[in-house]
Amino acid sequence: MRPSVGAPPRHDPRTIYAIQADRASGLSVEEIATKHNLSRFAVQTVLRPAAEPSGMASPFEFRHKGSPPNAAVQVYWLGYITATGRIFGQSSQGTLVLAIHPLDEPHVQDLVRDLVTGHPRVEFADSNLKGRQAYIRDRQLAEVLLQWGISSTANSSTLSFEFLPKDLVPDFVRGYLEGSRSTLPFGGHADAVPAPTSVRSLSFEGSHALIAAFEQALRTASGIRPVRVRALGSTGQAKITLPQAVALKILASAYAHPLRASPRAAKFVARFSVNSQGPPTQVSGRRARVLARP
């Protein structure tokens, strides 16, 4: 069968992964194109080497090359970006756009230092609809985030949790909570972050596909019982809510070893971290090592 001529599967993480895995197994570009009913150009676009390495590993690299030395830091930022980010533009203009809390600007600078390997470019601006925005202009980072499932539309982003090491799910959870603008304890309409002792439940919101996959990842990593995924009207968004006992278990796991955490999360680090005598541990993103989970 002659492969069809189509655009590169830019927003299809599983197809991108499958193409990379097929190439690693020894298949030719022509064989891969036929297998996936794609054009040679589409396959070559996926397989082309990056102009510069990215500070964020791809799903294929996590699965086939082993977790990088700073895997926990990368996965924390992946959670933060999944909660609040989208990819804008294409080719050399690929930009990560984050809708952030105004007090998180210095924290976003940490993200840039951890994940951008070239000449970092980050700008901050206000949007009438989205509030404070951060624009990180880095093609390599944008392309890798697309491979994880970060979309050009924030409301439709998902994530390929099957490529995420189970022991790093707590880092993803911490990042997602701190990046969320819609749910407590770090989002919502309150100006101040509440104390951990006031947490009565924990909610996660996002696209239905993301939240359904997230709920399964939480059950696999934490051993919690199934949680109902509730659709939010006809918007394509969904929500899960964890009761207090489960919420505290998830928070304790997420903040046990916080190699990265927003300064706004200081109360949670002080409450749950095994190194609770001090502020969040800010280990260099290039050298951070994955710590053993309790």
C-alpha positions, -999 to 999 in steps of 0.1 A, spaced: 0 0 0 13 34 -9 15 57 21 -7 87 20 6 122 19 -2 138 52 11 164 76 35 153 104 16 139 134 26 169 155 -2 165 181 -2 127 183 22 117 210 16 79 207 23 79 169 54 100 174 66 75 200 58 46 178 77 61 149 108 66 171 105 31 185 102 16 150 133 35 138 152 22 169 142 -13 160 158 -10 126 129 -1 103 136 22 74 118 54 68 99 39 39 88 9 61 77 32 89 57 54 65 39 24 51 32 9 85 16 41 98 1 52 65 21 84 65 42 102 39 80 99 40 82 136 48 59 131 78 82 104 92 114 123 84 100 153 102 95 133 134 129 116 131 149 147 122 176 155 148 171 185 169 192 215 162 201 216 199 193 192 227 163 201 249 165 203 287 133 182 287 135 145 278 109 131 254 86 101 262 108 79 240 140 90 259 123 83 293 112 48 281 143 37 261 172 56 275 163 56 312 153 85 334 177 115 332 197 125 363 172 154 369 141 134 361 121 144 392 127 181 383 117 176 347 85 157 357 76 185 382 78 211 354 59 188 331 30 188 357 32 225 361 31 231 323 3 206 318 -18 225 342 -13 259 328 5 258 294 0 256 257 22 256 226 19 285 202 34 287 167 54 262 147 89 255 135 115 280 147 88 301 163 75 274 188 66 291 221 54 278 254 27 300 268 19 298 305 -10 314 324 6 319 358 0 334 392 16 369 393 39 358 422 52 329 402 74 350 378 107 341 396 96 305 397 91 305 359 127 318 357 137 286 375 118 266 348 138 284 321 171 276 338 161 239 342 146 232 308 161 257 282 196 247 271 203 275 246 198 312 250 167 315 272 140 340 262 111 346 285 87 375 285 58 384 308 27 402 298 -9 407 309 -39 393 290 -75 406 295 -88 370 293 -60 349 309 -43 373 334 -5 371 338 12 352 309 47 339 305 61 334 270 91 310 267 105 310 232 124 278 227 117 255 197 133 224 212 113 226 244 81 233 225 86 202 203 93 179 232 63 191 251 41 184 220 55 148 222 42 146 257 7 158 247 8 195 255 -16 210 230 -18 243 211 -51 247 231 -47 246 268 -82 230 273 -74 201 250 -40 191 264 -35 156 277 -5 136 287 10 102 279 11 89 315 22 54 303 57 69 295 60 85 330 79 65 356 54 55 384 77 67 411 78 102 396 40 107 396 42 126 430 65 151 413 40 155 385 11 160 410 30 187 429 37 206 397 1 202 384 -13 215 417 10 245 418 4 254 382 -34 252 383 -52 285 382 -87 270 388 -85 248 419 -73 251 455 -49 251 473 -29 272 448 -56 283 424 -91 296 427 -101 331 438 -83 332 472 -53 356 474 -35 336 500 -26 299 499 -45 281 527 -27 261 554 -24 223 547 -45 217 579 -75 234 562 -75 211 532 -108 192 531 -105 178 496 -83 180 466 -95 186 430 -79 183 396 -94 199 365 -85 196 328 -95 181 295 -115 149 300 -88 128 284 -62 142 307 -82 138 339 -93 103 331 -56 93 324 -45 112 355 -70 94 377 -57 60 365 -21 71 371 -29 82 406 -45 48 414 -15 30 400 11 50 418 -7 56 451 -30 26 455 -61 48 460 -96 36 451 -112 46 418 -124 82 417 -153 94 396 -143 115 367 -170 142 364 -177 160 332 -180 198 335 -209 205 312 -203 203 275 -169 220 275 -148 189 272 -134 195 306 -136 172 336 -128 171 373 -119 146 400 -122 154 437 -104 134 464 -118 133 499 -97 146 528 -80 114 539 -70 106 503 -60 142 496 -36 143 526 -21 110 515 -15 124 480 -1 157 494 22 139 517 36 119 488 39 149 465 58 170 491 80 144 507 110 153 485 103 186 467 133 192 445 112 220 430 83 238 445 68 272 441 76 297 469 38 299 473 38 263 485 61 269 515 35 259 540 30 225 523 68 219 521 71 228 558 42 204 566 50 173 545 87 174 534 111 150 551 134 180 552 108 203 568 132 223 588 139 246 558 124 261 527 119 241 494 150 224 483 162 242 451 187 217 437 202 226 403 181 212 375 212 199 358 223 180 389 192 170 408 190 133 415 159 113 419 155 106 456 140 74 469 103 77 478 91 67 513 
